[in-house]
Amino acid sequence: MPRVPKVEPQFDDDPDSEELPRRHVIDNHPPRRKRPWLAWLLSITFALVLVVGAAVGYLLWRQSLPTVAAVDATPAAATDPTPSAIPTTAQDTAPVAASPKVEQIKDWFVICPADAGTACYMEQQLSAKESKGIVFAWTVWRDAEGVVHAAWRTPADVAADRGLTLDIGDGKLRTVPFAQCGAGKCVVQAILAPDYLSKLDTAAKISAIVVPTTTGKPVRFVLSSNGFTEALARLGATR
Protein backbone atom coordinates (compact mmCIF):
# COMPACT_ATOMS: atom_id res chain seq x y z
CA MET A 1 0.00 0.00 0.00
CA PRO A 2 1.57 3.31 -1.00
CA ARG A 3 2.18 5.83 1.66
CA VAL A 4 0.02 8.89 1.58
CA PRO A 5 2.04 12.04 2.04
CA LYS A 6 1.16 14.00 5.07
CA VAL A 7 0.27 17.59 4.44
CA GLU A 8 1.39 19.86 7.19
CA PRO A 9 -0.31 23.19 7.84
CA GLN A 10 1.79 26.18 6.91
CA PHE A 11 2.03 29.41 8.84
CA ASP A 12 3.59 32.68 8.00
CA ASP A 13 6.68 33.42 10.02
CA ASP A 14 6.05 37.12 9.77
CA PRO A 15 3.46 38.11 12.39
CA ASP A 16 2.98 41.52 10.75
CA SER A 17 1.99 40.09 7.43
CA GLU A 18 -1.64 39.62 6.47
CA GLU A 19 -3.19 36.35 7.45
CA LEU A 20 -3.20 33.85 4.66
CA PRO A 21 -6.53 32.42 3.72
CA ARG A 22 -7.29 29.12 5.37
CA ARG A 23 -6.54 26.22 3.12
CA HIS A 24 -9.14 23.63 2.22
CA VAL A 25 -8.76 20.08 3.40
CA ILE A 26 -7.41 17.85 0.70
CA ASP A 27 -8.71 14.36 0.25
CA ASN A 28 -8.73 11.74 -2.43
CA HIS A 29 -12.46 12.12 -3.34
CA PRO A 30 -13.40 14.40 -6.20
CA PRO A 31 -15.80 17.25 -5.32
CA ARG A 32 -19.52 16.41 -5.68
CA ARG A 33 -21.22 18.14 -8.51
CA LYS A 34 -24.64 19.66 -8.03
CA ARG A 35 -27.38 18.13 -10.15
CA PRO A 36 -30.10 20.74 -10.69
CA TRP A 37 -31.64 18.63 -13.45
CA LEU A 38 -32.46 15.89 -10.94
CA ALA A 39 -34.48 18.27 -8.72
CA TRP A 40 -36.24 19.64 -11.79
CA LEU A 41 -37.12 16.12 -12.94
CA LEU A 42 -38.49 15.20 -9.51
CA SER A 43 -40.61 18.36 -9.42
CA ILE A 44 -42.09 17.65 -12.85
CA THR A 45 -42.82 14.02 -11.91
CA PHE A 46 -44.54 15.07 -8.68
CA ALA A 47 -46.69 17.63 -10.55
CA LEU A 48 -47.71 15.03 -13.13
CA VAL A 49 -48.70 12.60 -10.38
CA LEU A 50 -50.90 15.27 -8.80
CA VAL A 51 -52.57 16.13 -12.11
CA VAL A 52 -53.22 12.49 -13.01
CA GLY A 53 -54.58 11.78 -9.53
CA ALA A 54 -56.95 14.75 -9.72
CA ALA A 55 -58.16 13.69 -13.18
CA VAL A 56 -58.82 10.12 -12.06
CA GLY A 57 -60.67 11.37 -9.00
CA TYR A 58 -62.84 13.66 -11.12
CA LEU A 59 -63.71 10.85 -13.54
CA LEU A 60 -64.66 8.55 -10.67
CA TRP A 61 -66.83 11.29 -9.18
CA ARG A 62 -68.57 11.92 -12.52
CA GLN A 63 -69.28 8.20 -12.95
CA SER A 64 -70.93 8.11 -9.54
CA LEU A 65 -73.48 10.78 -10.56
CA PRO A 66 -76.82 9.55 -11.93
CA THR A 67 -77.39 10.04 -15.62
CA VAL A 68 -80.37 12.31 -16.30
CA ALA A 69 -82.17 11.86 -19.59
CA ALA A 70 -84.18 14.70 -21.10
CA VAL A 71 -87.77 13.98 -22.02
CA ASP A 72 -88.67 14.40 -25.67
CA ALA A 73 -91.72 16.54 -24.98
CA THR A 74 -93.12 19.82 -26.24
CA PRO A 75 -95.35 22.47 -24.65
CA ALA A 76 -99.01 21.61 -25.03
CA ALA A 77 -101.69 24.20 -25.68
CA ALA A 78 -104.15 24.45 -22.83
CA THR A 79 -107.14 24.79 -25.14
CA ASP A 80 -109.28 22.43 -23.13
CA PRO A 81 -108.20 22.57 -19.47
CA THR A 82 -109.79 20.04 -17.17
CA PRO A 83 -109.97 19.74 -13.37
CA SER A 84 -107.55 16.81 -13.57
CA ALA A 85 -104.77 19.27 -14.36
CA ILE A 86 -105.19 20.87 -10.94
CA PRO A 87 -104.27 19.12 -7.67
CA THR A 88 -106.96 18.33 -5.14
CA THR A 89 -106.29 21.39 -3.02
CA ALA A 90 -106.56 23.66 -6.01
CA GLN A 91 -109.73 21.98 -7.19
CA ASP A 92 -111.33 22.69 -3.84
CA THR A 93 -110.40 26.37 -3.95
CA ALA A 94 -110.49 27.09 -7.69
CA PRO A 95 -112.90 24.79 -9.50
CA VAL A 96 -112.86 24.99 -13.30
CA ALA A 97 -116.06 26.01 -15.05
CA ALA A 98 -117.34 24.41 -18.25
CA SER A 99 -116.11 27.17 -20.55
CA PRO A 100 -113.12 28.89 -19.03
CA LYS A 101 -111.24 31.76 -20.59
CA VAL A 102 -107.73 30.79 -21.69
CA GLU A 103 -105.05 33.41 -22.33
CA GLN A 104 -101.56 32.52 -23.52
CA ILE A 105 -98.72 34.58 -22.10
CA LYS A 106 -95.54 33.43 -23.80
CA ASP A 107 -94.98 29.85 -22.58
CA TRP A 108 -97.72 29.98 -19.95
CA PHE A 109 -101.51 29.81 -20.05
CA VAL A 110 -103.71 31.78 -17.65
CA ILE A 111 -107.00 29.94 -17.19
CA CYS A 112 -109.94 31.84 -15.75
CA PRO A 113 -113.23 30.03 -15.08
CA ALA A 114 -116.40 31.59 -16.46
CA ASP A 115 -117.61 32.11 -12.91
CA ALA A 116 -116.36 35.58 -11.95
CA GLY A 117 -116.22 34.51 -8.31
CA THR A 118 -113.59 31.84 -9.03
CA ALA A 119 -109.95 32.87 -9.21
CA CYS A 120 -107.71 32.20 -12.20
CA TYR A 121 -104.72 29.89 -12.24
CA MET A 122 -101.75 29.48 -14.58
CA GLU A 123 -100.40 26.33 -16.12
CA GLN A 124 -97.73 24.91 -18.38
CA GLN A 125 -98.13 21.45 -19.92
CA LEU A 126 -95.84 19.06 -21.79
CA SER A 127 -97.00 16.44 -24.23
CA ALA A 128 -94.96 13.58 -25.69
CA LYS A 129 -94.23 13.79 -29.40
CA GLU A 130 -95.14 10.15 -29.98
CA SER A 131 -98.52 10.66 -28.35
CA LYS A 132 -100.83 13.62 -27.85
CA GLY A 133 -101.40 12.95 -24.17
CA ILE A 134 -100.17 15.25 -21.40
CA VAL A 135 -97.11 13.77 -19.69
CA PHE A 136 -96.32 16.64 -17.33
CA ALA A 137 -98.14 19.70 -16.00
CA TRP A 138 -97.11 22.61 -13.76
CA THR A 139 -99.93 24.57 -12.15
CA VAL A 140 -99.65 27.76 -10.07
CA TRP A 141 -102.37 29.58 -8.08
CA ARG A 142 -102.84 31.87 -5.08
CA ASP A 143 -104.70 31.01 -1.91
CA ALA A 144 -107.06 33.32 0.02
CA GLU A 145 -104.09 35.09 1.67
CA GLY A 146 -102.34 35.59 -1.65
CA VAL A 147 -99.68 32.95 -0.98
CA VAL A 148 -98.43 31.33 -4.20
CA HIS A 149 -98.88 27.56 -4.43
CA ALA A 150 -97.63 25.20 -7.10
CA ALA A 151 -98.38 21.64 -8.15
CA TRP A 152 -96.54 19.37 -10.55
CA ARG A 153 -98.37 16.44 -12.15
CA THR A 154 -96.27 13.51 -13.40
CA PRO A 155 -97.05 10.06 -14.80
CA ALA A 156 -98.02 7.45 -12.22
CA ASP A 157 -95.07 5.12 -12.87
CA VAL A 158 -92.54 7.10 -10.83
CA ALA A 159 -90.66 6.22 -7.68
CA ALA A 160 -92.74 8.15 -5.16
CA ASP A 161 -90.12 7.73 -2.44
CA ARG A 162 -87.56 9.59 -4.58
CA GLY A 163 -89.74 12.69 -4.88
CA LEU A 164 -89.50 15.32 -7.61
CA THR A 165 -86.30 17.35 -7.92
CA LEU A 166 -86.43 20.94 -9.20
CA ASP A 167 -83.44 22.46 -10.97
CA ILE A 168 -83.64 26.17 -11.82
CA GLY A 169 -79.98 26.55 -12.72
CA ASP A 170 -78.82 28.24 -9.51
CA GLY A 171 -76.64 25.31 -8.47
CA LYS A 172 -79.05 24.12 -5.81
CA LEU A 173 -81.32 21.12 -6.40
CA ARG A 174 -84.57 21.06 -4.41
CA THR A 175 -86.43 17.79 -3.88
CA VAL A 176 -90.14 17.90 -3.03
CA PRO A 177 -91.98 14.76 -1.86
CA PHE A 178 -95.03 13.46 -3.70
CA ALA A 179 -98.33 14.38 -2.09
CA GLN A 180 -100.43 11.68 -3.74
CA CYS A 181 -100.45 9.12 -6.53
CA GLY A 182 -103.43 7.57 -8.23
CA ALA A 183 -105.77 7.70 -11.23
CA GLY A 184 -102.84 7.58 -13.63
CA LYS A 185 -100.85 10.45 -12.14
CA CYS A 186 -98.71 11.53 -9.20
CA VAL A 187 -98.88 15.05 -7.74
CA VAL A 188 -96.27 17.17 -5.97
CA GLN A 189 -97.35 20.30 -4.09
CA ALA A 190 -95.33 23.16 -2.63
CA ILE A 191 -95.52 26.80 -1.59
CA LEU A 192 -93.34 29.14 -3.66
CA ALA A 193 -91.59 31.59 -1.35
CA PRO A 194 -90.96 35.17 -2.57
CA ASP A 195 -87.21 34.65 -2.97
CA TYR A 196 -87.82 31.50 -5.01
CA LEU A 197 -90.32 33.34 -7.19
CA SER A 198 -87.69 35.96 -7.99
CA LYS A 199 -85.27 33.22 -9.01
CA LEU A 200 -87.89 31.64 -11.25
CA ASP A 201 -88.32 35.00 -12.97
CA THR A 202 -84.66 35.12 -14.01
CA ALA A 203 -84.05 31.39 -14.49
CA ALA A 204 -82.77 30.60 -17.98
CA LYS A 205 -83.69 26.94 -17.66
CA ILE A 206 -86.07 25.07 -15.37
CA SER A 207 -86.17 21.30 -15.05
CA ALA A 208 -88.20 18.80 -13.04
CA ILE A 209 -86.50 15.44 -12.49
CA VAL A 210 -88.31 12.21 -11.57
CA VAL A 211 -87.27 8.55 -11.47
CA PRO A 212 -89.50 6.10 -13.39
CA THR A 213 -90.00 2.75 -11.68
CA THR A 214 -89.51 0.87 -14.95
CA THR A 215 -85.95 2.02 -15.60
CA GLY A 216 -84.74 3.45 -12.29
CA LYS A 217 -82.89 6.18 -14.21
CA PRO A 218 -83.67 9.89 -13.64
CA VAL A 219 -85.73 11.62 -16.33
CA ARG A 220 -85.73 15.39 -16.83
CA PHE A 221 -88.77 17.41 -17.93
CA VAL A 222 -87.60 20.71 -19.40
CA LEU A 223 -89.87 23.65 -18.50
CA SER A 224 -89.86 27.36 -19.25
CA SER A 225 -89.92 30.52 -17.14
CA ASN A 226 -90.73 32.65 -20.18
CA GLY A 227 -93.82 34.65 -19.22
CA PHE A 228 -93.93 33.34 -15.64
CA THR A 229 -93.92 36.74 -13.91
CA GLU A 230 -96.42 38.26 -16.33
CA ALA A 231 -98.81 35.35 -15.90
CA LEU A 232 -98.41 35.38 -12.12
CA ALA A 233 -99.39 39.05 -12.06
CA ARG A 234 -102.78 38.10 -13.57
CA LEU A 235 -103.65 35.79 -10.68
CA GLY A 236 -105.81 37.09 -7.90
CA ALA A 237 -106.25 35.54 -4.47
CA THR A 238 -108.59 32.56 -4.31
CA ARG A 239 -111.95 33.55 -2.83
C-alpha positions in Angstrom: 0.0 0.0 0.0 1.6 3.3 -1.0 2.2 5.8 1.7 0.0 8.9 1.6 2.0 12.0 2.0 1.2 14.0 5.1 0.3 17.6 4.4 1.4 19.9 7.2 -0.3 23.2 7.8 1.8 26.2 6.9 2.0 29.4 8.8 3.6 32.7 8.0 6.7 33.4 10.0 6.0 37.1 9.8 3.5 38.1 12.4 3.0 41.5 10.7 2.0 40.1 7.4 -1.6 39.6 6.5 -3.2 36.3 7.5 -3.2 33.9 4.7 -6.5 32.4 3.7 -7.3 29.1 5.4 -6.5 26.2 3.1 -9.1 23.6 2.2 -8.8 20.1 3.4 -7.4 17.9 0.7 -8.7 14.4 0.2 -8.7 11.7 -2.4 -12.5 12.1 -3.3 -13.4 14.4 -6.2 -15.8 17.3 -5.3 -19.5 16.4 -5.7 -21.2 18.1 -8.5 -24.6 19.7 -8.0 -27.4 18.1 -10.2 -30.1 20.7 -10.7 -31.6 18.6 -13.4 -32.5 15.9 -10.9 -34.5 18.3 -8.7 -36.2 19.6 -11.8 -37.1 16.1 -12.9 -38.5 15.2 -9.5 -40.6 18.4 -9.4 -42.1 17.6 -12.9 -42.8 14.0 -11.9 -44.5 15.1 -8.7 -46.7 17.6 -10.5 -47.7 15.0 -13.1 -48.7 12.6 -10.4 -50.9 15.3 -8.8 -52.6 16.1 -12.1 -53.2 12.5 -13.0 -54.6 11.8 -9.5 -56.9 14.8 -9.7 -58.2 13.7 -13.2 -58.8 10.1 -12.1 -60.7 11.4 -9.0 -62.8 13.7 -11.1 -63.7 10.9 -13.5 -64.7 8.5 -10.7 -66.8 11.3 -9.2 -68.6 11.9 -12.5 -69.3 8.2 -12.9 -70.9 8.1 -9.5 -73.5 10.8 -10.6 -76.8 9.5 -11.9 -77.4 10.0 -15.6 -80.4 12.3 -16.3 -82.2 11.9 -19.6 -84.2 14.7 -21.1 -87.8 14.0 -22.0 -88.7 14.4 -25.7 -91.7 16.5 -25.0 -93.1 19.8 -26.2 -95.4 22.5 -24.6 -99.0 21.6 -25.0 -101.7 24.2 -25.7 -104.2 24.5 -22.8 -107.1 24.8 -25.1 -109.3 22.4 -23.1 -108.2 22.6 -19.5 -109.8 20.0 -17.2 -110.0 19.7 -13.4 -107.6 16.8 -13.6 -104.8 19.3 -14.4 -105.2 20.9 -10.9 -104.3 19.1 -7.7 -107.0 18.3 -5.1 -106.3 21.4 -3.0 -106.6 23.7 -6.0 -109.7 22.0 -7.2 -111.3 22.7 -3.8 -110.4 26.4 -4.0 -110.5 27.1 -7.7 -112.9 24.8 -9.5 -112.9 25.0 -13.3 -116.1 26.0 -15.1 -117.3 24.4 -18.2 -116.1 27.2 -20.6 -113.1 28.9 -19.0 -111.2 31.8 -20.6 -107.7 30.8 -21.7 -105.0 33.4 -22.3 -101.6 32.5 -23.5 -98.7 34.6 -22.1 -95.5 33.4 -23.8 -95.0 29.8 -22.6 -97.7 30.0 -19.9 -101.5 29.8 -20.1 -103.7 31.8 -17.7 -107.0 29.9 -17.2 -109.9 31.8 -15.7 -113.2 30.0 -15.1 -116.4 31.6 -16.5 -117.6 32.1 -12.9 -116.4 35.6 -12.0 -116.2 34.5 -8.3 -113.6 31.8 -9.0 -109.9 32.9 -9.2 -107.7 32.2 -12.2 -104.7 29.9 -12.2 -101.8 29.5 -14.6 -100.4 26.3 -16.1 -97.7 24.9 -18.4 -98.1 21.4 -19.9 -95.8 19.1 -21.8 -97.0 16.4 -24.2 -95.0 13.6 -25.7 -94.2 13.8 -29.4 -95.1 10.2 -30.0 -98.5 10.7 -28.3 -100.8 13.6 -27.8 -101.4 13.0 -24.2 -100.2 15.2 -21.4 -97.1 13.8 -19.7 -96.3 16.6 -17.3 -98.1 19.7 -16.0 -97.1 22.6 -13.8 -99.9 24.6 -12.2 -99.7 27.8 -10.1 -102.4 29.6 -8.1 -102.8 31.9 -5.1 -104.7 31.0 -1.9 -107.1 33.3 0.0 -104.1 35.1 1.7 -102.3 35.6 -1.7 -99.7 33.0 -1.0 -98.4 31.3 -4.2 -98.9 27.6 -4.4 -97.6 25.2 -7.1 -98.4 21.6 -8.2 -96.5 19.4 -10.6 -98.4 16.4 -12.1 -96.3 13.5 -13.4 -97.1 10.1 -14.8 -98.0 7.4 -12.2 -95.1 5.1 -12.9 -92.5 7.1 -10.8 -90.7 6.2 -7.7 -92.7 8.2 -5.2 -90.1 7.7 -2.4 -87.6 9.6 -4.6 -89.7 12.7 -4.9 -89.5 15.3 -7.6 -86.3 17.4 -7.9 -86.4 20.9 -9.2 -83.4 22.5 -11.0 -83.6 26.2 -11.8 -80.0 26.6 -12.7 -78.8 28.2 -9.5 -76.6 25.3 -8.5 -79.1 24.1 -5.8 -81.3 21.1 -6.4 -84.6 21.1 -4.4 -86.4 17.8 -3.9 -90.1 17.9 -3.0 -92.0 14.8 -1.9 -95.0 13.5 -3.7 -98.3 14.4 -2.1 -100.4 11.7 -3.7 -100.4 9.1 -6.5 -103.4 7.6 -8.2 -105.8 7.7 -11.2 -102.8 7.6 -13.6 -100.8 10.4 -12.1 -98.7 11.5 -9.2 -98.9 15.1 -7.7 -96.3 17.2 -6.0 -97.3 20.3 -4.1 -95.3 23.2 -2.6 -95.5 26.8 -1.6 -93.3 29.1 -3.7 -91.6 31.6 -1.4 -91.0 35.2 -2.6 -87.2 34.6 -3.0 -87.8 31.5 -5.0 -90.3 33.3 -7.2 -87.7 36.0 -8.0 -85.3 33.2 -9.0 -87.9 31.6 -11.3 -88.3 35.0 -13.0 -84.7 35.1 -14.0 -84.1 31.4 -14.5 -82.8 30.6 -18.0 -83.7 26.9 -17.7 -86.1 25.1 -15.4 -86.2 21.3 -15.1 -88.2 18.8 -13.0 -86.5 15.4 -12.5 -88.3 12.2 -11.6 -87.3 8.5 -11.5 -89.5 6.1 -13.4 -90.0 2.8 -11.7 -89.5 0.9 -15.0 -85.9 2.0 -15.6 -84.7 3.5 -12.3 -82.9 6.2 -14.2 -83.7 9.9 -13.6 -85.7 11.6 -16.3 -85.7 15.4 -16.8 -88.8 17.4 -17.9 -87.6 20.7 -19.4 -89.9 23.6 -18.5 -89.9 27.4 -19.3 -89.9 30.5 -17.1 -90.7 32.7 -20.2 -93.8 34.7 -19.2 -93.9 33.3 -15.6 -93.9 36.7 -13.9 -96.4 38.3 -16.3 -98.8 35.3 -15.9 -98.4 35.4 -12.1 -99.4 39.0 -12.1 -102.8 38.1 -13.6 -103.6 35.8 -10.7 -105.8 37.1 -7.9 -106.3 35.5 -4.5 -108.6 32.6 -4.3 -111.9 33.5 -2.8 
